[in-house]
Amino acid sequence: MHFSNYRQQFWEGVRDLLPLVSGVLPFGLIAGATGVALGMSPEMIMGMTVLFYAGSAQLAAYQLIQDNAPFVIIVLTSVVVNLRFAIYSATFAPLIAPLKARYRYPLAYLLSDQAYGLCNVPEQLDRSTGERLWYLTGVATSMCVAWILSVLLGVALGTSIPAHWSLEFTIPLAFLAMLVSTITSRLLFIVAVVAGLGAIAFQLLPYNLGFTLAVIAGVCCGIWLPGLVRRGGQSNG
Amino acid sequence: MDNLTLWGLFFAVGLGTYLVRLSFIQLHGSTQALLERSKTILMLLPPAILAALCIPAIVFQRPTTEYQLDWIQILAGLVTVLIAHFSRSVFWPVVGGMLCLWLARWLISGNAV
């Protein structure tokens, strides 16, 4: 395989990412502008953006900072919101794990929802390892650049956005939209309902404990419910 | 939270997130069994966390101490769910929900948004 072929894969990845920028840009604007609205300095917001490189965790952290949640809860929540990256890590492991450390570590940092989505379509999975790696590199680096520039633009525009637009309400709405896309079965719907109702019921508890309890309640429900239903079905039959 | 604490927070989350990203890549080969066992919880966590994060913020007015229901926000949330159900993106549902929020507020107050 010639290097020129790989370069072609790289640019193909960049090109495929471009349409997704329409979704990344407003999300980045929100992340940047919300940070400004919370009174954070531009260098702090950009530092947070580069360190996290995860929009939903950043919004979750904003929300919890606003709620005066304790340090540990914010760290745990933000990392747990990012647990889906473990799935991406496992998916890309056969591709990235054999690489030298100097390629492996940066590529791990660059993993994103968009990279996962674009690189796991059947057309890509049929290609050679080298082609897939360069395609991934193209998608992932351009995604990272697009994200950081979007947040930067949000920071620049932040102060010019009037407060009565309630732009901060886009955060729960964005989570709600993500929630809808994660619900792929009736069980996951029940888990979401239990966690949502739990969060309402427990919200008066101190230290943001209600949030954690609600998540645990939802997950436990998801673990035990299939067993209960199966046992119930057996006793009936 | 003061700035130093916030920087500490950002570094902690950044490191944690990076380790999650690196996890299976670094441990490739020795983790397939663990992955299989934790698959259920990994699948259940996202909907539970997202629901717990957004539902109270949408149902109740914020910032508040009295937890008053906000019907306009709930309506905007329903619009978002409806659009998200068809579009699968995050952008358009949020735009739809915000337009609904502004429109409903404008209709009720009679003032320009």
Chai-1 contact restraints between the chains, C-beta under 6 A:
chainA,res_idxA,chainB,res_idxB,connection_type,confidence,min_distance_angstrom,max_distance_angstrom,comment,restraint_id
A,G23,B,S89,contact,1.0,0.0,6.0,A-B,restraint_1
A,G23,B,F91,contact,1.0,0.0,6.0,A-B,restraint_2
A,P26,B,F91,contact,1.0,0.0,6.0,A-B,restraint_3
A,M48,B,F10,contact,1.0,0.0,6.0,A-B,restraint_4
A,L51,B,F10,contact,1.0,0.0,6.0,A-B,restraint_5
A,L51,B,G14,contact,1.0,0.0,6.0,A-B,restraint_6
A,F52,B,V13,contact,1.0,0.0,6.0,A-B,restraint_7
A,F52,B,G14,contact,1.0,0.0,6.0,A-B,restraint_8
A,A54,B,T17,contact,1.0,0.0,6.0,A-B,restraint_9
A,A60,B,L53,contact,1.0,0.0,6.0,A-B,restraint_10
A,I74,B,L9,contact,1.0,0.0,6.0,A-B,restraint_11
A,V75,B,A12,contact,1.0,0.0,6.0,A-B,restraint_12
A,V75,B,V13,contact,1.0,0.0,6.0,A-B,restraint_13
A,S78,B,V13,contact,1.0,0.0,6.0,A-B,restraint_14
A,V79,B,G16,contact,1.0,0.0,6.0,A-B,restraint_15
A,V81,B,I49,contact,1.0,0.0,6.0,A-B,restraint_16
A,N82,B,T17,contact,1.0,0.0,6.0,A-B,restraint_17
A,N82,B,V20,contact,1.0,0.0,6.0,A-B,restraint_18
A,L83,B,L45,contact,1.0,0.0,6.0,A-B,restraint_19
A,R84,B,P46,contact,1.0,0.0,6.0,A-B,restraint_20
A,F85,B,V20,contact,1.0,0.0,6.0,A-B,restraint_21
A,F85,B,R21,contact,1.0,0.0,6.0,A-B,restraint_22
A,A86,B,V20,contact,1.0,0.0,6.0,A-B,restraint_23
A,A86,B,S23,contact,1.0,0.0,6.0,A-B,restraint_24
A,S89,B,R21,contact,1.0,0.0,6.0,A-B,restraint_25
A,S89,B,S23,contact,1.0,0.0,6.0,A-B,restraint_26
A,S89,B,F24,contact,1.0,0.0,6.0,A-B,restraint_27
A,S89,B,I25,contact,1.0,0.0,6.0,A-B,restraint_28
A,A90,B,F24,contact,1.0,0.0,6.0,A-B,restraint_29
A,A90,B,L35,contact,1.0,0.0,6.0,A-B,restraint_30
A,A93,B,F24,contact,1.0,0.0,6.0,A-B,restraint_31
A,A93,B,I25,contact,1.0,0.0,6.0,A-B,restraint_32
A,A93,B,H28,contact,1.0,0.0,6.0,A-B,restraint_33
A,I96,B,I25,contact,1.0,0.0,6.0,A-B,restraint_34
A,A97,B,I25,contact,1.0,0.0,6.0,A-B,restraint_35
A,A97,B,H28,contact,1.0,0.0,6.0,A-B,restraint_36
A,A108,B,R21,contact,1.0,0.0,6.0,A-B,restraint_37
A,A108,B,L22,contact,1.0,0.0,6.0,A-B,restraint_38
A,A108,B,I25,contact,1.0,0.0,6.0,A-B,restraint_39
A,Y109,B,Y18,contact,1.0,0.0,6.0,A-B,restraint_40
A,L111,B,R21,contact,1.0,0.0,6.0,A-B,restraint_41
A,T170,B,V94,contact,1.0,0.0,6.0,A-B,restraint_42
A,P172,B,C54,contact,1.0,0.0,6.0,A-B,restraint_43
A,P172,B,A57,contact,1.0,0.0,6.0,A-B,restraint_44
A,P172,B,I58,contact,1.0,0.0,6.0,A-B,restraint_45
A,L173,B,T80,contact,1.0,0.0,6.0,A-B,restraint_46
A,L173,B,V94,contact,1.0,0.0,6.0,A-B,restraint_47
A,L173,B,G97,contact,1.0,0.0,6.0,A-B,restraint_48
A,A174,B,V90,contact,1.0,0.0,6.0,A-B,restraint_49
A,A174,B,V94,contact,1.0,0.0,6.0,A-B,restraint_50
A,F175,B,L50,contact,1.0,0.0,6.0,A-B,restraint_51
A,F175,B,L53,contact,1.0,0.0,6.0,A-B,restraint_52
A,F175,B,C54,contact,1.0,0.0,6.0,A-B,restraint_53
A,L176,B,C54,contact,1.0,0.0,6.0,A-B,restraint_54
A,L176,B,G77,contact,1.0,0.0,6.0,A-B,restraint_55
A,L176,B,T80,contact,1.0,0.0,6.0,A-B,restraint_56
A,A177,B,T80,contact,1.0,0.0,6.0,A-B,restraint_57
A,A177,B,A84,contact,1.0,0.0,6.0,A-B,restraint_58
A,A177,B,V90,contact,1.0,0.0,6.0,A-B,restraint_59
A,A177,B,P93,contact,1.0,0.0,6.0,A-B,restraint_60
A,A177,B,V94,contact,1.0,0.0,6.0,A-B,restraint_61
A,M178,B,L50,contact,1.0,0.0,6.0,A-B,restraint_62
A,M178,B,V90,contact,1.0,0.0,6.0,A-B,restraint_63
A,L179,B,L50,contact,1.0,0.0,6.0,A-B,restraint_64
A,L179,B,A51,contact,1.0,0.0,6.0,A-B,restraint_65
A,V180,B,V81,contact,1.0,0.0,6.0,A-B,restraint_66
A,V180,B,A84,contact,1.0,0.0,6.0,A-B,restraint_67
A,V180,B,H85,contact,1.0,0.0,6.0,A-B,restraint_68
A,S181,B,R88,contact,1.0,0.0,6.0,A-B,restraint_69
A,T182,B,P46,contact,1.0,0.0,6.0,A-B,restraint_70
A,T182,B,P47,contact,1.0,0.0,6.0,A-B,restraint_71
A,I183,B,P47,contact,1.0,0.0,6.0,A-B,restraint_72
A,L188,B,P47,contact,1.0,0.0,6.0,A-B,restraint_73
A,V191,B,L44,contact,1.0,0.0,6.0,A-B,restraint_74
A,V191,B,P47,contact,1.0,0.0,6.0,A-B,restraint_75
A,V191,B,A48,contact,1.0,0.0,6.0,A-B,restraint_76
A,A192,B,P47,contact,1.0,0.0,6.0,A-B,restraint_77
A,A192,B,A51,contact,1.0,0.0,6.0,A-B,restraint_78
A,A195,B,A48,contact,1.0,0.0,6.0,A-B,restraint_79
A,A195,B,A51,contact,1.0,0.0,6.0,A-B,restraint_80
A,A195,B,A52,contact,1.0,0.0,6.0,A-B,restraint_81
A,G196,B,A51,contact,1.0,0.0,6.0,A-B,restraint_82
A,G196,B,I55,contact,1.0,0.0,6.0,A-B,restraint_83
A,A199,B,A52,contact,1.0,0.0,6.0,A-B,restraint_84
A,A199,B,I55,contact,1.0,0.0,6.0,A-B,restraint_85
A,A199,B,P56,contact,1.0,0.0,6.0,A-B,restraint_86
A,I200,B,P56,contact,1.0,0.0,6.0,A-B,restraint_87
A,Q203,B,P56,contact,1.0,0.0,6.0,A-B,restraint_88
A,F211,B,A52,contact,1.0,0.0,6.0,A-B,restraint_89
A,A214,B,A52,contact,1.0,0.0,6.0,A-B,restraint_90
A,V215,B,A48,contact,1.0,0.0,6.0,A-B,restraint_91
A,V215,B,I49,contact,1.0,0.0,6.0,A-B,restraint_92
A,V215,B,A52,contact,1.0,0.0,6.0,A-B,restraint_93
A,G218,B,A48,contact,1.0,0.0,6.0,A-B,restraint_94
A,V219,B,L44,contact,1.0,0.0,6.0,A-B,restraint_95
A,V219,B,A48,contact,1.0,0.0,6.0,A-B,restraint_96
A,G222,B,L44,contact,1.0,0.0,6.0,A-B,restraint_97
